Amino acid sequence: MKFKIAICDDQVSQRDYLYETVSEWAKKNRHPAELKRYADAGSFFFDYEEEKDFDILLLDIEMPGKNGIELAKQVRKDNSTVQIVFITGYYEYFSDGFDVSALHYLLKPVNTQKLWEVLDKAAENLAYRQRSVLLSTSEGGIRVPLADILYVESENVYIIVHTAQGNFRARMALARFSEQLDDTFFKVHRSYIVSLKYIKKVTRTEVTMVNGETLPVSRGSYDAVHTALIKYL
C-alpha cells in the first residue's frame, strides 16, 4: 500500500526534520510513500481540495492563520480514514484532538523512535480499514468497513449496524454476524456488540460511546468488558 503523507509546520527546520524521519521510516519498512511539505493550512488545502487522498497528516498545532486543530476538523468533515498526528510543545492541547479522532500527540522535540512507532500504528490502522463486512439489506448488498462500525444492535430477527456515517439494517442473527468481526469487538450485552476503539467510558451498568450514546452492560459482565478494553488500549 502506498501512503500519501502531509507534513504541515510553519518552521522550516521542523518540516525538514519530519520529512527526513518519515522518509527513513518508509524506506526501512519498504512502504512506498509520497511526502508533501506545507508551511500553513492554506497551502495544504490548495492541494487537498484537488485530491482528498492523504493517508497520514503530521500537523503542527501552533501555526499562524488556521491552526492544526482547525485544519484537522475541516479534513474530518469528508475524510474518516486519514490518520491524524498532532505535533505540539504543550500538553494543554491534548484534549482538543478528541473531536477529530487524533491517532496521537507528539511533543517537541519529536523523538525519532516514537514517531516511527506512531507511523507503524497509522499503517496498521490503514491496513485494517481495508477489512469490511458484507450486509444484505433491503437496498441490496452493502460493504461496511470494520473500522467504521461503532456498535451492532440486535432487534428481533434483524441487526442494526451503527456507524458514524449512518445505520444499516439487515436480517441476520447477532451471533452469526459476530463471526465476521475480530477481537476489537466485544459483546457487552445479549443485544449489543461494541467496537472497543469507540468506547469512551465503561461502568458496571453501561458503556458510553464516543458519540455520546450509552448502551447497557449485562449484569456481571463489567470485569470482562473492562479487561478487554484495557487489553485493546
N, C-alpha and C positions, 0 to 999 in steps of 0.2 A: 504494500500500500504506500502510495506517495503522499507525503504530508506537505501541506501548504501552511507556512508559519509566518505570522506577522510579529515584528518587534517594534513596539511604539514607545519611544522615550525621547524627551527633549534634550538629553545630554548625549553628545556625540560619543564620548568615551564609553558610556554605558551601552549605547546601541552597538558599538563595535565589539565590546566585550561579549555581550549576549550573542551576537552574530557568530563570533568565533567559537564560543562554547557550544551553541546549538549545532553548528556545523560539525564539530568534533563528535558530538553525541550521535548525529545522523550517520556519520561515516563509520563510527565504531560499531553501531548496531545494524549497519547496512540498510538503513532506511532512506530511500530516495526522498529528497526534500527540496522544496522551493522556499527560500527565505527572502523576506522583504522587510526593509527598514523604513520607519516613519518617525518624523520629528514631532508630529502632533496629530490630533484626531482628524483635523481637516484633510491632511494629505492621505491618511489612511482611508477615509470614506470616499475620497476621489477614486481610489482603486476598488474599494469594496462595492460601491454601487454598480460597477460594471460586472463583476463576477463575485457573487456572495459565496465563495467556496473555500474560505480559510478553515483549516482544521484546528489550529492552535494559535492563541493570541497571548503574547507576553506584553503586559500593559503596565507602564509606569502609572501610578495613581496621580501624583502631583505633576500636572502639566498645565501650561497656560491655555486659556480657552476651555474647551471641553476636556474634563479630566478623564482618567482611566475608567472610573466607575460609570460615568455618564456614557462613555463610548460603549462599554460593555452592555449597558441597559438597552441602548439603541440596537446593537447587534442581536441581542437575545430576542427582540421582537419578531425576527423572522429566521432565527437560526438556533435550534435547540441542541445541536450536536457539538458545536465548536467548544473546545476545551480552553477555558479562560484562566490564566495565571496572572495574579497581580504582583507587582514589584513595588515595594514601598520602604521608606525609612522609619515608619511609625506604626506602632501596634494599634493605634486608635481607629484605623481604617478597617480592621479585620471584620467587624460586624456588617460593613457596608456591602460585602460581596454576597450576602445571603440571597438577595433578590435575583441575582444573575447566576446562581449555582456555580460559583467560582470553584475551580478544582483545588487551588492552593494559593497561599500567600508566601512570597519570598522576601525576606528582609535584606536591605542593602547593608553592607556589600554582599552580593549574591555569591554563595558558595557553589563552586562548580559541581561537586558531587551531589549536593542537594538538588540543584537544578536538573541534573541528569536523572535523578530518581523521580522527580516530578514529571519529566518528559516521558519516562518509562510508563508511568501511570496514565498519562494522557494517551499514549499509543495503545495501551491496553484497553482503555475506555472506548477509543475509536474503533478498535477491532471488535469489541463487544457489541457496538451499535450495529454491526453488520448482521447480528443474530436477530431472528424475528420468529413470530408465531403466525400461523395462518388461521384466520377465523372465517367460518361460513356464516354470513349474516343474511338478512333479508334483501340486502342490496348486492349480494354476491360475495366472493372471496376477498378478504382484506388482509394484507400482511402488516402486522404491527411489530415494530422493533421492541425487543425486551426492555431496552433502556428507557423506553417511553412510558412503560406501564407503572402507574402509581400503586394500584391495587386491583384485585379481582374479587367481584362480589357474586355470590350465588343467589339466584332468585327463582325458586321452584325448579323447573327443568332448564332454566337458562342461566347463563353467566353474563355479567356486565364487566367489561374490561375498561377500567378508568385510566385515562391518560391525560397529560397536560394539554393535548390537542383536541380532546373530545372523548366521548364514551362509545363503546361498541358492544352490541348485544348479540349473543349467539346461543343457539340451542345446543347445550353441552353440559355434562356434569362437571362440577368443580374438580373432582378427583381426576377425571380424565384430562382436563385442561392442565392440571398441575404437572402432569408428566412431561409437558413441553418446557417447563420452567427449570431454572437452575437453583443453586444454593444461595443466590442473592435474594430469594423469595422465601417467605415463611408464613405458615398458616397460623394466624393468631386467634382464629375463631372458626367454628364449623362452617361459617358462611363467608369468611374473608381470608384471602391470601394477600400479603402486602410485600412491596419491594422494600428491603431493608435500607436501601440507599435513600429512600424518600421519607423515612421516619424522622420526625423532629423530636418527639418525646414519647416515652412509654411509662405507664403507671400500671398498677395491679388490675385496673379495670378497663383501660383503653389506651390506644395509641393515637398520637396526634401526627398527622402527615404534614409535609412542608407547605401544602396548600391550605392548611388550617382545618381540614376535615378530621373528625375523630371517629374511630372505629372501635368496636368492643373487643376486649381480650377475654378469652374463655377463663372461667374460674380455675385457678391452679396452673395457668399457662405462663404467668408473668416471668418466672425464673428462666424458662426455656426461651422465651422471646428476648429477654434481656441478654442472656448468654449468646444467642445468635447475633444480636445487634453488636455486642462487644467484639465478637469474632470478626464480623464484617468490617468494623471500623479499624 
